[in-house]
Amino acid sequence: MCLNVYQNITINHLRVEAVTNASVLQIGSAGFIRSLAQLYNTGGFTGPAPQILGPSPNIISLVRLPNPS
């Protein structure tokens, strides 16, 4: 038995609230996910980043995805 599955996913906007060291974002299906974590402190930082200061720190940033090909 031969079974072919074709998948087409269209996403107009994708909003990601946060990304952490153990985050996985998956769109669609996969047989398996191989995780890889490589953490580097290339800036030589020793503490947390400063808080955002300004009139509106709750700015929402949307990332437009390209059209599917």
C-alpha positions as CSV (number, residue, x, y, z in Angstrom):
1,M,0.0,0.0,0.0
2,C,1.4,3.4,-1.0
3,L,0.2,6.4,0.9
4,N,1.1,10.0,-0.1
5,V,0.3,12.9,2.2
6,Y,0.6,16.4,1.0
7,Q,0.5,19.2,3.5
8,N,0.0,23.0,2.9
9,I,0.1,25.4,5.8
10,T,-0.5,29.1,5.4
11,I,0.2,31.5,8.3
12,N,-0.5,35.2,7.9
13,H,0.8,36.3,11.3
14,L,2.7,34.4,14.0
15,R,3.0,36.0,17.4
16,V,5.6,34.6,19.7
17,E,5.4,35.9,23.3
18,A,8.7,34.6,24.6
19,V,11.6,32.4,23.6
20,T,13.6,30.6,26.3
21,N,16.5,28.1,26.3
22,A,14.1,25.1,26.1
23,S,11.6,26.5,23.5
24,V,10.4,24.5,20.6
25,L,8.3,26.1,17.9
26,Q,6.8,23.5,15.5
27,I,4.5,24.2,12.5
28,G,3.2,21.1,10.8
29,S,4.2,17.6,11.6
30,A,7.5,15.8,11.8
31,G,8.6,12.3,12.4
32,F,11.0,13.4,15.1
33,I,12.7,16.5,16.5
34,R,16.4,16.6,17.2
35,S,17.1,19.3,19.8
36,L,20.4,21.1,20.0
37,A,21.4,23.8,22.5
38,Q,24.5,25.9,22.1
39,L,24.8,28.7,24.5
40,Y,27.5,31.3,24.1
41,N,28.2,34.5,26.1
42,T,29.9,36.3,23.3
43,G,29.3,39.7,24.8
44,G,30.9,38.9,28.1
45,F,27.7,39.8,30.0
46,T,27.7,39.2,33.8
47,G,24.1,40.1,34.7
48,P,20.6,40.5,33.3
49,A,19.7,43.0,30.6
50,P,18.3,46.4,31.9
51,Q,14.6,47.0,31.9
52,I,13.0,48.9,28.9
53,L,12.4,52.5,29.8
54,G,10.1,54.8,27.9
55,P,6.6,55.9,27.4
56,S,5.2,52.5,26.3
57,P,7.2,49.5,27.3
58,N,4.4,47.1,26.3
59,I,4.9,47.5,22.5
60,I,3.8,44.4,20.5
61,S,6.1,43.5,17.6
62,L,4.6,41.4,14.8
63,V,6.8,39.6,12.3
64,R,5.4,39.2,8.8
65,L,6.1,35.8,7.3
66,P,6.9,35.5,3.6
67,N,4.3,34.0,1.2
68,P,4.6,30.3,0.8
69,S,6.3,29.2,-2.4
